[in-house]
Amino acid sequence: MRRLGAIGAVLLLAGCNGAPDNGTLAEAEARGAKTAAADGRIECALEGAKLFDRTCTVTEMSGADGAILVVGKQDIGYRRLQITTDGRGVVSADGAEPAKVAIVGDGMIEVTVGGDRYRLPANTSGAQ
């Protein structure tokens, strides 16, 4: 019982501080996303999922036409995305489904191919 009381006191003290600082939370999430991407993990929502999780992998390979990103999840499959140099970000490197790219934050794009969505770090400073 004493342990539950101590936990409750900590929760009450934490609650007195008011709402969380959204700027701090956003910075922490951005740091987490960059670290995960550096470790080969990105956020994704596969097969029409509404929520993102950080379970997809990304690796970069050299291709005949430039750099290729291989993104996906082992038990579902993968997609190949061609990195472009014309400002579009990425395009589908295989298959008939086009890649749709949207800027979702500073240095972050969301790529949609079919029912799959991937969030990738990107240089968005010159994008419109």
C-alpha positions, 0 to 999 in steps of 0.5 A: 500500500505504501508503494501505491501511495508514493506513486499517487503522490508522484502522479499528483505532483506531475499533474500540478505542472499543468499541460505538457509543453507541446514545443518540447514534446515536438522536439523530442519526437523529432529527435526520436524520428531522426535517431530511428531513421539513422538506425534504419527505422522509420514510421509507417502505416501499412495496409491502410492503418490509421496510426503510424508506428516505428517498425518499418525499415529503410535502407539506401542502395545505389541503382543505375538511375541513382539512389534507391530506398528500400522501405517496408516491413519484413512480414508484409513486404517492401517497396522501392523508391527512387530518390529524385533530383528534380524536387519531387522527393521520391517516385516509385521505382517499381510497380504500377502504383505511383508514390504521392509525396507530401511535406508533413513537417520541417525535414519530414515527408510522407510518402503514400503508395497504395494503402501504405504510408511512410514518413521519411527524413528529407531536405524540405528547405527549398520545397514549396 
